[in-house]
Amino acid sequence: MSEAHVELHPWSPGDLELLRRANTPELMNWVGGVENDEQVRARHERYLRLAREGRGLQFRITIPGHPEGVGMVGYWRHEWRGAPALETGWSVEAAYRGRGIAPAAVRLMLAEARAAGETLAVHAYPSVDNAASNAVCRKAGFTLLGEEDFEVGGGVLRTNDWVAELALHAP
Ligand SMILES: CC(C)(COP(=O)(O)OP(=O)(O)OC[C@H]1O[C@@H](n2cnc3c(N)ncnc32)[C@H](O)[C@@H]1OP(=O)(O)O)[C@@H](O)C(=O)NCCC(=O)NCCS
């Protein structure tokens, strides 16, 4: 499949609608469950704060003809076995899946992290049952470290722990 033509845009105040569109059970059940509007607005504020506080970056993913965004990807500070690291997460709206948008967006996000001077390892934790997201990790060049229990939305999720080394993949 040819590389999808995707662009990343820093999270902005108008992206609340993108979050609201993503707040469906089929999407959110992979990442902690559907949220009420207050929780969605709080998530939106957290994404805006990430950049302001220099703790990471969240992006709207666009493709030609869809400036409103078809998904999102980001990274933020994380602790991995007691050591500083980065964590990443992503989603693409159901209507736009299966075109390689997420792997292309994740690669761009890694490039943005390098450009921002990040050198820490970037971890991703898809559920072991999330075939699509595990495929994204593989296609975006992550290495599978093993399984890890991860706390999300008040529960425990059995996840894979994938890592991308920013320092080793420098352009
Ligand atoms: C995971 C996700 C971001 C993948 O996005 P994407 O842009 O469709 O990624 P790809 O096009 O590379 O497809 C990835 C896999 O999805 C599956 N897929 C293919 N076509 C699909 C379609 N039309 N609809 C749904 N899934 C499809 C395939 O398994 C594919 O892997 P393959 O190419 O090795 O066969 C998207 O499915 C999603 O948002 N899921 C819900 C949220 C989520 O799980 N986020 C990650 C939490 S860790």
Ligand as a Chemical Component Dictionary entry (heavy atoms), coordinates in Angstrom:
data_LIG
# 
_chem_comp.id                   LIG 
_chem_comp.type                 NON-POLYMER 
_chem_comp.pdbx_formal_charge   0 
_chem_comp.three_letter_code    LIG 
# 
loop_
_chem_comp_atom.comp_id 
_chem_comp_atom.atom_id 
_chem_comp_atom.alt_atom_id 
_chem_comp_atom.type_symbol 
_chem_comp_atom.charge 
_chem_comp_atom.model_Cartn_x 
_chem_comp_atom.model_Cartn_y 
_chem_comp_atom.model_Cartn_z 
_chem_comp_atom.pdbx_ordinal 
LIG C1  C1  C 0 -5.789  1.374  15.285 1  
LIG C2  C2  C 0 -6.209  2.398  14.229 2  
LIG C3  C3  C 0 -5.699  3.767  14.634 3  
LIG C4  C4  C 0 -5.601  1.979  12.878 4  
LIG O1  O1  O 0 -5.744  3.059  11.947 5  
LIG P1  P1  P 0 -5.663  2.855  10.370 6  
LIG O2  O2  O 0 -5.376  4.171  9.767  7  
LIG O3  O3  O 0 -6.868  2.121  9.899  8  
LIG O4  O4  O 0 -4.390  1.890  10.207 9  
LIG P2  P2  P 0 -4.069  0.910  8.970  10 
LIG O5  O5  O 0 -4.706  1.414  7.714  11 
LIG O6  O6  O 0 -2.607  0.677  8.982  12 
LIG O7  O7  O 0 -4.795  -0.436 9.357  13 
LIG C5  C5  C 0 -4.338  -1.132 10.488 14 
LIG C6  C6  C 0 -5.024  -2.466 10.543 15 
LIG O8  O8  O 0 -6.435  -2.264 10.646 16 
LIG C7  C7  C 0 -7.127  -3.348 9.992  17 
LIG N1  N1  N 0 -7.979  -2.795 8.925  18 
LIG C8  C8  C 0 -7.761  -2.775 7.607  19 
LIG N2  N2  N 0 -8.791  -2.212 6.962  20 
LIG C9  C9  C 0 -9.683  -1.855 7.890  21 
LIG C10 C10 C 0 -10.940 -1.221 7.836  22 
LIG N3  N3  N 0 -11.496 -0.838 6.690  23 
LIG N4  N4  N 0 -11.586 -1.007 8.995  24 
LIG C11 C11 C 0 -11.032 -1.370 10.151 25 
LIG N5  N5  N 0 -9.829  -1.963 10.272 26 
LIG C12 C12 C 0 -9.170  -2.204 9.151  27 
LIG C13 C13 C 0 -6.081  -4.260 9.457  28 
LIG O9  O9  O 0 -5.822  -5.251 10.403 29 
LIG C14 C14 C 0 -4.876  -3.349 9.324  30 
LIG O10 O10 O 0 -3.674  -4.035 9.410  31 
LIG P3  P3  P 0 -3.006  -4.673 8.074  32 
LIG O11 O11 O 0 -2.797  -3.548 7.112  33 
LIG O12 O12 O 0 -1.738  -5.253 8.592  34 
LIG O13 O13 O 0 -3.984  -5.667 7.565  35 
LIG C15 C15 C 0 -7.751  2.448  14.079 36 
LIG O14 O14 O 0 -8.210  1.137  13.800 37 
LIG C16 C16 C 0 -8.455  2.971  15.333 38 
LIG O15 O15 O 0 -8.555  4.160  15.525 39 
LIG N6  N6  N 0 -8.932  2.069  16.199 40 
LIG C17 C17 C 0 -9.678  2.473  17.405 41 
LIG C18 C18 C 0 -8.817  3.229  18.411 42 
LIG C19 C19 C 0 -7.569  2.474  18.810 43 
LIG O16 O16 O 0 -7.568  1.249  18.880 44 
LIG N7  N7  N 0 -6.493  3.212  19.063 45 
LIG C20 C20 C 0 -5.244  2.635  19.474 46 
LIG C21 C21 C 0 -5.248  2.352  20.941 47 
LIG S1  S1  S 0 -3.675  1.632  21.417 48 
# 
loop_
_chem_comp_bond.comp_id 
_chem_comp_bond.atom_id_1 
_chem_comp_bond.atom_id_2 
_chem_comp_bond.value_order 
_chem_comp_bond.pdbx_ordinal 
LIG C1  C2  SING 1  
LIG C2  C3  SING 2  
LIG C2  C4  SING 3  
LIG C2  C15 SING 4  
LIG C4  O1  SING 5  
LIG O1  P1  SING 6  
LIG P1  O2  DOUB 7  
LIG P1  O3  SING 8  
LIG P1  O4  SING 9  
LIG O4  P2  SING 10 
LIG P2  O5  DOUB 11 
LIG P2  O6  SING 12 
LIG P2  O7  SING 13 
LIG O7  C5  SING 14 
LIG C5  C6  SING 15 
LIG C6  O8  SING 16 
LIG C6  C14 SING 17 
LIG O8  C7  SING 18 
LIG C7  N1  SING 19 
LIG C7  C13 SING 20 
LIG N1  C8  SING 21 
LIG N1  C12 SING 22 
LIG C8  N2  DOUB 23 
LIG N2  C9  SING 24 
LIG C9  C10 SING 25 
LIG C9  C12 DOUB 26 
LIG C10 N3  SING 27 
LIG C10 N4  DOUB 28 
LIG N4  C11 SING 29 
LIG C11 N5  DOUB 30 
LIG N5  C12 SING 31 
LIG C13 O9  SING 32 
LIG C13 C14 SING 33 
LIG C14 O10 SING 34 
LIG O10 P3  SING 35 
LIG P3  O11 DOUB 36 
LIG P3  O12 SING 37 
LIG P3  O13 SING 38 
LIG C15 O14 SING 39 
LIG C15 C16 SING 40 
LIG C16 O15 DOUB 41 
LIG C16 N6  SING 42 
LIG N6  C17 SING 43 
LIG C17 C18 SING 44 
LIG C18 C19 SING 45 
LIG C19 O16 DOUB 46 
LIG C19 N7  SING 47 
LIG N7  C20 SING 48 
LIG C20 C21 SING 49 
LIG C21 S1  SING 50 
# 
